[in-house]
Amino acid sequence: MTQITIQGKQFEVSSPYVAGPWTLTEGEAHTLNQTRHENVRNNFAKKVKEWNGTDDLQAQVSKYDEEYEFGVRGEGGGTSRDPVEVEARGLARAAIKAKLKEMNQTADAKAVNGAVEALLASAKGERFREAAKNRVAEKQRIAEQEKSGMENILASINAPSEAPAAAA
């Protein structure tokens, strides 16, 4: 078990990655464990900050730690991996920032994110998603067209370079 600090409080979490000749080097195991600890810390920071002293936080951290899997988002938030939704959020964010600039106003990231959520939940959200769908389709079309040209470039990268012959 390893102790980590979340919002000034100590919690114990496991370090399940160990070095071995068949899978990980010592450095890789350390990096994976460190990243895992940081993820647990980041995912619990808000809960610890808002802690009222009645919940058993160690039990909650231990349960989360036990069920934690790299690359799997927990419930209640996180970002979408759907390329259309990601693009729609980007378009909405850009529109909001442009409007704020036009109005000579600023907003922190939390306020902008809230405005993005509200905009995408409104009737206008569908227009952003439609534009995002078109952009994603265009990006995929371009990538597909360019694949054949990339094969030659990638082959030249992986080909062994010929050293110039030494002068006699």
Beta strands, then each sheet from edge to edge (+ up, - down):
strand 1: 2-6
strand 2: 9-13
sheet 1: 1+ 2-
end
